[in-house]
Amino acid sequence: MAAVSADMCASGTPEYALGYSGHEHDRLIRQAKRFAPYTERLFREAGIAAGHRVLDLGSRVGDVSLLLARIVGPAGEFVGIECDACSIARANARVAEAGLTNVTFPQKDVNHMQTEKPFDAVAGRFILMFLPDPASVLGALLQLLKPGGIVAFQEPSWKPFLAFNAEFTLYSKLLNAIHETFLRSGVNPEMGRDLHRVFQEVGLPAPAVHMETALGSGPDFISLSADVLVSLEPLAREHNVPLEDLGSFATVAARIHAEVSAGNKIASLIPLVGVWARKPVNA
């Protein structure tokens, strides 16, 4: 199947702060390669396994979907909810390239999702942070989940992220610009920490929680954070977040890499808070 050009349909639904450009789609794929081991560990620990029917919330270009499809295998089934048509087209192209036939991406809002057969698990990564009412969405997802089914999500926590990298002047400026843009636009940068509370608010038991953080210093590693701001720049300027101190976006990743490597030190990427629980059997 021919590659899909996301630049041809860059507009999307407003709740995703980073947009739906071709750059953002490519950024998500690069990011997913780095985070895949952490996400796979979470899903396997939660109990997602071969033969399961799994629902992915906010599938974007299909990275979590492809990972979960490998876990559930050909006997399983995977459904990825996504409301942006161009993201779905990119995801479908990748699924076809991978030769998978048990993955679908309905263009739906979770509140209008219906299923005759309940799911064994619902999952997602970096999605609830962008929603104005994540508890309401989780509540809707639970209606699609069988009793005893798995709820597993991975979301960020920015407080340790900012603290770990505070010694790097330019890197800190970049991260603070992203963080401030999130705050001003209504994104929750501490969704990972909040999941423990939100799970229980919707009737789930106190979840298992752990946090993992990737560390490194190479140029590709640093560019993963710098690329976030490229996607986020229109929103940052809309909310009057100062960006002038960063200089050219084209060279900021290289300059941060030089800053970190000059002292033979390491920086971190965003900490991933993994949370999972099972729906009560009597719910």
C-alpha positions as CSV (number, residue, x, y, z in Angstrom):
1,M,0.0,0.0,0.0
2,A,1.2,3.5,-0.8
3,A,2.5,5.6,2.0
4,V,0.0,8.1,3.4
5,S,1.0,11.8,3.5
6,A,-0.3,13.3,6.7
7,D,0.6,16.8,5.5
8,M,-2.3,16.6,3.1
9,C,-4.8,16.6,5.9
10,A,-3.1,18.2,8.9
11,S,-6.2,19.6,10.5
12,G,-7.6,17.5,13.3
13,T,-9.8,17.5,16.4
14,P,-8.8,20.2,18.8
15,E,-8.2,18.1,21.9
16,Y,-4.8,16.8,20.7
17,A,-2.5,19.7,21.5
18,L,0.3,18.5,19.2
19,G,-1.8,18.4,16.1
20,Y,-1.9,16.0,13.2
21,S,0.8,17.2,10.8
22,G,3.2,14.9,9.0
23,H,5.9,16.0,11.4
24,E,3.8,15.0,14.3
25,H,3.0,11.6,12.8
26,D,6.7,10.9,12.2
27,R,7.6,12.1,15.7
28,L,5.1,9.7,17.2
29,I,6.7,6.8,15.3
30,R,10.2,7.8,16.5
31,Q,9.0,8.2,20.1
32,A,7.2,4.9,20.0
33,K,10.4,3.0,19.1
34,R,12.1,4.4,22.3
35,F,9.1,3.8,24.6
36,A,8.0,0.4,23.2
37,P,9.9,-1.8,25.8
38,Y,8.4,0.2,28.7
39,T,4.8,0.0,27.3
40,E,5.1,-3.7,26.4
41,R,6.2,-4.5,30.0
42,L,3.2,-2.6,31.4
43,F,0.7,-4.4,29.2
44,R,2.2,-7.9,29.8
45,E,2.4,-7.2,33.6
46,A,-1.3,-6.1,33.5
47,G,-2.2,-9.5,32.0
48,I,-2.9,-8.7,28.3
49,A,-2.1,-11.9,26.5
50,A,-2.6,-14.0,23.4
51,G,-6.2,-14.3,22.2
52,H,-7.4,-11.2,24.0
53,R,-9.8,-8.7,22.4
54,V,-8.2,-5.2,23.2
55,L,-9.5,-1.7,22.7
56,D,-6.9,1.1,22.3
57,L,-8.0,4.7,23.1
58,G,-6.5,7.3,20.9
59,S,-4.6,5.1,18.5
60,R,-3.1,8.0,16.5
61,V,-0.9,6.4,13.8
62,G,-1.0,2.9,15.3
63,D,2.1,2.5,17.4
64,V,0.4,1.1,20.5
65,S,-2.0,-0.8,18.3
66,L,0.9,-2.6,16.5
67,L,2.5,-3.4,19.8
68,L,-0.7,-4.8,21.3
69,A,-1.5,-6.7,18.1
70,R,1.8,-8.6,18.5
71,I,0.9,-9.4,22.1
72,V,-2.6,-10.8,21.4
73,G,-1.4,-12.6,18.3
74,P,-3.5,-13.8,15.3
75,A,-6.1,-15.4,17.7
76,G,-6.7,-12.0,19.3
77,E,-8.5,-8.9,18.0
78,F,-7.5,-5.3,18.3
79,V,-9.7,-2.2,17.9
80,G,-8.1,1.3,17.9
81,I,-10.4,4.3,18.5
82,E,-9.2,7.4,16.7
83,C,-11.2,10.5,15.5
84,D,-8.7,11.9,13.0
85,A,-9.1,10.4,9.5
86,C,-5.6,11.1,8.4
87,S,-4.1,9.4,11.4
88,I,-6.3,6.4,10.7
89,A,-5.1,6.3,7.1
90,R,-1.5,6.3,8.2
91,A,-2.3,3.6,10.8
92,N,-4.1,1.4,8.3
93,A,-1.1,1.7,5.9
94,R,1.2,0.5,8.6
95,V,-1.0,-2.4,9.6
96,A,-1.2,-3.5,6.0
97,E,2.5,-3.3,5.7
98,A,2.9,-5.5,8.8
99,G,0.5,-8.0,7.3
100,L,-2.0,-7.9,10.1
101,T,-5.6,-8.7,9.5
102,N,-7.0,-8.5,13.1
103,V,-6.6,-4.8,13.6
104,T,-9.3,-2.1,12.9
105,F,-9.5,1.6,13.4
106,P,-13.1,2.9,13.6
107,Q,-13.3,6.7,13.4
108,K,-15.4,7.1,16.6
109,D,-15.7,9.1,19.8
110,V,-15.5,6.7,22.8
111,N,-18.8,8.0,24.0
112,H,-20.5,6.7,20.9
113,M,-18.6,3.4,20.8
114,Q,-20.7,0.3,20.9
115,T,-19.8,-3.4,20.9
116,E,-21.8,-6.6,20.9
117,K,-18.8,-8.5,22.4
118,P,-17.1,-7.0,25.4
119,F,-13.4,-6.4,25.4
120,D,-10.8,-8.3,27.5
121,A,-8.7,-5.1,28.0
122,V,-8.7,-1.4,27.3
123,A,-5.4,0.5,27.0
124,G,-3.7,3.6,25.9
125,R,-0.5,5.7,26.1
126,F,-0.2,9.5,26.3
127,I,-3.9,10.1,25.6
128,L,-5.8,10.8,28.9
129,M,-3.6,13.8,29.5
130,F,-5.1,15.6,26.6
131,L,-8.8,15.0,27.6
132,P,-10.7,17.6,29.6
133,D,-12.6,14.9,31.5
134,P,-10.5,11.7,31.6
135,A,-12.7,10.1,34.4
136,S,-15.8,10.4,32.2
137,V,-13.9,8.7,29.3
138,L,-12.6,5.9,31.6
139,G,-16.2,5.4,32.8
140,A,-17.4,5.0,29.2
141,L,-14.6,2.5,28.5
142,L,-15.6,0.4,31.5
143,Q,-19.0,-0.1,29.9
144,L,-17.2,-1.8,27.0
145,L,-15.1,-4.1,29.2
146,K,-16.0,-7.5,30.5
147,P,-16.1,-8.1,34.3
148,G,-12.5,-8.9,35.4
149,G,-11.2,-7.1,32.3
150,I,-8.0,-5.1,32.3
151,V,-7.5,-1.3,32.2
152,A,-3.9,-0.3,31.5
153,F,-2.7,3.2,30.7
154,Q,0.7,4.9,30.5
155,E,0.8,8.7,31.1
156,P,3.6,11.2,32.0
157,S,4.8,12.9,35.1
158,W,6.6,16.2,34.4
159,K,7.7,17.1,37.9
160,P,10.6,14.5,38.0
161,F,11.3,15.3,34.4
162,L,12.0,18.9,35.0
163,A,13.9,18.2,38.2
164,F,16.2,15.7,36.7
165,N,17.2,18.0,33.8
166,A,17.4,21.2,35.8
167,E,21.2,21.4,35.6
168,F,21.1,21.8,31.8
169,T,20.3,25.4,31.0
170,L,19.1,25.1,27.4
171,Y,17.4,21.8,27.8
172,S,15.5,23.2,30.8
173,K,14.3,26.1,28.8
174,L,13.0,23.8,26.1
175,L,11.2,21.6,28.6
176,N,9.8,24.5,30.5
177,A,8.4,26.0,27.3
178,I,6.6,22.6,26.5
179,H,5.4,22.4,30.1
180,E,4.0,25.9,30.2
181,T,2.3,25.4,26.8
182,F,0.6,22.3,28.2
183,L,-0.5,24.1,31.3
184,R,-1.9,27.2,29.4
185,S,-3.8,25.0,26.9
186,G,-5.4,22.7,29.5
187,V,-3.3,19.6,29.0
188,N,-2.5,17.7,32.3
189,P,1.3,17.1,32.5
190,E,0.8,15.1,35.7
191,M,-1.8,12.7,34.4
192,G,0.4,9.8,35.3
193,R,0.3,10.7,39.0
194,D,-3.4,11.4,38.8
195,L,-4.3,8.0,37.4
196,H,-4.1,6.3,40.8
197,R,-7.0,8.6,42.0
198,V,-9.0,8.6,38.7
199,F,-9.1,4.8,38.5
200,Q,-10.7,4.6,41.9
201,E,-13.1,7.5,41.1
202,V,-14.6,5.4,38.3
203,G,-15.0,2.3,40.4
204,L,-11.8,0.5,39.8
205,P,-9.7,-0.9,42.7
206,A,-6.5,0.9,43.7
207,P,-4.3,0.2,40.7
208,A,-0.7,-1.2,40.4
209,V,1.6,1.7,39.6
210,H,5.2,2.0,38.5
211,M,7.3,4.6,36.7
212,E,10.1,4.2,34.2
213,T,12.4,6.8,32.7
214,A,14.7,6.5,29.7
215,L,18.2,8.1,30.2
216,G,20.7,9.0,27.6
217,S,22.7,11.8,25.8
218,G,22.9,11.0,22.1
219,P,21.6,13.4,19.4
220,D,18.7,11.1,18.5
221,F,17.8,10.8,22.2
222,I,17.8,14.6,22.7
223,S,15.8,15.2,19.5
224,L,12.8,13.3,20.9
225,S,12.1,16.2,23.3
226,A,13.1,18.9,20.9
227,D,10.7,17.5,18.3
228,V,7.8,17.9,20.7
229,L,8.2,21.6,20.7
230,V,8.2,21.7,16.9
231,S,4.7,20.1,16.9
232,L,3.6,22.3,19.8
233,E,4.9,25.6,18.4
234,P,1.6,26.9,17.0
235,L,-0.1,26.3,20.3
236,A,2.8,27.8,22.3
237,R,2.6,31.0,20.2
238,E,-1.2,31.1,20.5
239,H,-0.8,31.1,24.3
240,N,2.1,33.6,24.3
241,V,4.7,31.2,25.7
242,P,8.1,32.8,25.3
243,L,10.3,30.9,22.8
244,E,12.9,33.5,21.9
245,D,15.6,32.2,24.3
246,L,15.7,28.9,22.5
247,G,17.0,30.3,19.3
248,S,16.5,28.4,16.0
249,F,14.4,25.3,16.3
250,A,16.5,23.8,13.5
251,T,19.6,23.7,15.7
252,V,18.2,23.5,19.3
253,A,18.5,19.7,19.5
254,A,22.2,19.9,18.5
255,R,22.9,22.6,20.9
256,I,21.3,20.7,23.8
257,H,23.2,17.6,22.9
258,A,26.4,19.7,23.1
259,E,25.4,21.0,26.4
260,V,24.7,17.6,27.9
261,S,27.7,15.8,26.4
262,A,30.1,18.6,27.3
263,G,30.1,17.3,30.9
264,N,29.9,13.6,29.9
265,K,26.5,13.6,31.6
266,I,23.1,12.1,30.9
267,A,19.7,13.6,30.5
268,S,16.2,12.0,30.8
269,L,13.2,11.7,28.6
270,I,9.7,12.0,30.1
271,P,9.0,9.6,32.9
272,L,6.3,7.1,32.0
273,V,3.8,6.2,34.8
274,G,2.2,2.8,34.1
275,V,-1.0,2.0,35.9
276,W,-3.3,-1.0,35.6
277,A,-6.3,-2.6,37.4
278,R,-9.1,-5.1,36.7
279,K,-12.7,-4.2,36.5
280,P,-14.5,-5.8,39.5
281,V,-16.4,-9.0,38.5
282,N,-19.6,-7.7,40.1
283,A,-19.5,-4.4,38.3
